[in-house]
């Protein structure tokens, strides 16, 4: 809940936050486990928060890069939202759930 990242160069938005879609998948993540931080939305006010995603089980053997892009896009699939959601809908990344 309290993890925050800030851009070092001028790659941030006008309020100094990281741009939506920025992914942090090395240096501060858990070693030996597929996990990543992903900025899914811009903050309306204050500091934006990243979401920490963990891969619990992967039968399809996706690379971490192949999981990050769909996770970001799934946050824009809610019908009632005009902006991105903070979390991807659960279960939608499951390839063997049909």
C-alpha positions, -999 to 999 in steps of 0.1 A, spaced: 0 0 0 28 24 6 51 17 -24 57 47 -46 80 53 -75 90 87 -91 106 93 -125 142 103 -124 142 122 -157 114 143 -172 94 112 -182 66 118 -157 33 137 -160 28 173 -151 23 165 -114 56 145 -111 41 111 -111 50 81 -134 31 78 -166 2 53 -168 15 20 -183 49 22 -166 61 -12 -154 88 -19 -129 99 -56 -131 134 -56 -117 156 -43 -89 127 -39 -63 106 -70 -70 109 -103 -53 137 -125 -66 128 -159 -79 92 -151 -84 73 -136 -114 60 -103 -101 59 -67 -113 46 -32 -103 24 -15 -129 10 20 -130 -25 17 -143 -38 52 -141 -28 88 -136 -36 104 -102 -64 130 -102 -48 145 -71 -16 137 -52 7 107 -59 -4 78 -81 0 43 -67 13 13 -86 -3 -21 -83 19 -51 -74 10 -81 -95 21 -117 -87 20 -147 -110 9 -175 -89 7 -203 -115 15 -202 -152 6 -233 -172 11 -214 -205 47 -204 -196 43 -168 -206 72 -145 -202 68 -116 -178 67 -92 -208 38 -111 -223 18 -108 -191 23 -71 -185 7 -57 -216 -26 -76 -213 -28 -68 -176 -26 -31 -185 -52 -33 -212 -76 -53 -190 -79 -24 -166 -97 -5 -194 -124 -31 -200 -148 -23 -172 -182 -12 -188 -192 13 -162 -158 31 -159 -147 60 -181 -112 57 -167 -89 28 -160 -95 6 -129 -69 2 -102 -68 -36 -106 -73 -59 -136 -104 -81 -133 -95 -114 -116 -95 -145 -137 -95 -128 -171 -58 -137 -176 -65 -174 -170 -61 -192 -203 -75 -226 -191 -107 -214 -174 -132 -221 -201 
